[in-house]
Amino acid sequence: MTKLQFCLSLREQLRGLPAQEIEERLHFYSEMIEDRVEEGLSEEEAVAAVGKIEEIAAQIQGEALGEKSLKEKKPLKGWALWGVVLGAPLWVSLGIAAIAVILSIYISLWAIVISLWAVFASLIAGGFCGMVMGIPFFLGGNLFLGLAMLGAGMVCMGLAVFLYFGCMGAAKGLLYLTKKFGLIFKRGE
């Protein structure tokens, strides 16, 4: 493709933009092609090195839309600015309250997980003590009390095994939730 064909095709792609902007862009790319020809490339190679017309046109149109939207945004004036300033005590306090509620829910969830682990540790300790204390009763001649202590210790150990899986699931779930919220806050969403 020659420089002339490139410029005509780019002009066609940029039809909706203001004429002055189209001329500035065409002049820019025309000079770029000429510079590359002066560096020793053929006209076709210089045009190919500039890039695809569709991508260049899309980039130019995207930049033009971005500038247009920036121009359309108007700063707050008069009463609107005063509304933000005077409303600050309300929306700042509501924001702080929302953060406090979210933080208290999060801390409460961690308190539940810690409590589950404490119950798990208590069941392990109770089961171990029940089995160890059942042996002297058993050997001392009190068979019924010794068997009851051994049985209670085994029940506690069995419950601890089941509770272990619940504790692990709750801890992993809360860690996953923490990671997700961390990523959300990191991205600023």
N, C-alpha and C positions, 0 to 999 in steps of 0.2 A: 504494500500500500504506500502511495506517495504522500508527501506532506500535504498537498492540496486535497487529496481524497480524505485524509485523516481530519483535516480542519473542517471540511464540508460535512463529514459524518458527525463530528463532535457538535457542530452548530445545530444540526438536525436533532441530536439527542437533547440539547439544552434549550429547546424551543420555548418553554414556559418561563424562563428567567428573563430579567430585564436586559435590554439590548446592550447597555454599557457593561454589565457583568459578563455577558457572553463574549463581547469584544476583548475584555481584559483577559479572560481565560484563554481565548484563542491565540492572543498575542503571546501569552506566557508559554503555551505549548509549542507554538511556532518557533519561538526563540530556543526552546529546549531542543527541538529537533535540529535546528541550525547549528547549535553548539556541538551536538554529537556528530554531525556531518563534518564539522571543522576538526574534530578529534580523529577523523579517519574512517568513520562508519559510512556505509552507503545510505542513501535516503531511506530505503526500505528497512534496513537494519536499525536505523535511528528511530523510525516510527515504531518498529516492533519493541525497541528497548523502552519506549515511553510507557507502554502498557496497553491494555485492552480499552477500547473506547467506552464500552458499557460500564466498566468499573470506574473509569475516570468521571464519566457523566453522573453516575450514582453518587460518587463522593462529592462532586461539585454541588449537586442538588441537595444532598444532605447538609452540607455546610451552609448553603443559602437558606434552607429551612431553619437551621439552628440560629442563624443571625436574625431571621425574621421573628422567630419566637422570642428571642431576647429583647428585640425592640418592642414587641407587643406587651411585655410585662411592664407594668407601671408600678412605681414605688407607692407605698401607702402614703396617702395625703390626708391632711386635715383630721376629720373626725375618725377615720379608720385607724390612724396611728394612735390617736388618743384612746380609742376603744381597746387597742392592744395593751397600751400602757396602763390604763385604769383597770382593765380586766386581769392584769397580771397577778394580783393577790389571790384571785379566785382560781385561775388555771394553774398557777404554780402550786398552790396548796392541794388542789385536786391531783396533780401529778405526783406530788410527794406522798399523798395518801395512797394512791394506786401502787406506787413502788413499795410502800410499807406493807400493804396487803399481800402483794405477790411474794415479797421476801418472807413474811410470816408464814405463808402457806408452804413455801419451800423449806423453811426451818422446821416446820411441823412434820413434813414428810420425812425429813432426815431423823427427827426425834422418834418417829414410829419405827424406822429401820433400826436405829440404835436400840430401841426397846425390844425389838424382836431378837436381836443378837444377845441382849442381856438375858432374855428368857431362855434362849438356847444354852447359854453358859450355865444358867441355873439348873436346867434339866441335866446337863452333863455332870455338874457337881453333885446334884441330888442323887442321880443314878449311881455314880461312883461311890458316894457315901453310903447309900442304901445297901449296895452289894457288899461293901467292906464291913459295915456294921451288922449285916445279917449273919456273917460267919461266926462271930462270938456267941450270938444267941443260939445258932444252930449247934455249935459244939458244946455249949453250956447246958444242953438238955432241953431247951425250949424250942422244939422243932417247929411248932406252928408259927411263933413269932419270927424265927430265923427264916423260914420259907416266905413269910409275908414281906420281910425286909428285902430279901433277894428278889422276890417278884416285883416289888415296888421299884427297886433300883433298875431292873431290866425294863420295866414299863417306861421309866423316865428316860433311859438310854434310847429306847425305840422312838419315843416322841421327839427326842433331840435329833435323831436321824431325819425324821420327816420335817421337822422345823428347819433343819439346815438347808434343805432345798428351797423352802419358802424364803428364808433369810437371803440366800444367794440371789434368788429371782428378784426380790424387792430391791436389794442393793444394786444389782445390774440394771434394773429398770430405772431407778433413780439416777444412776450414773449416766445412762443413755439420755434421759431427759435433761440432765445438766449439760451434757455435751451439745444437744440440739439447741437449747436456749443460749448456750455460749456462742455457738455459730451464728445464731440469729442476731445477737447483740454485737458480735464482731462485724458482721456485714452491715449492721445498722438498719435492719428492716423493722 
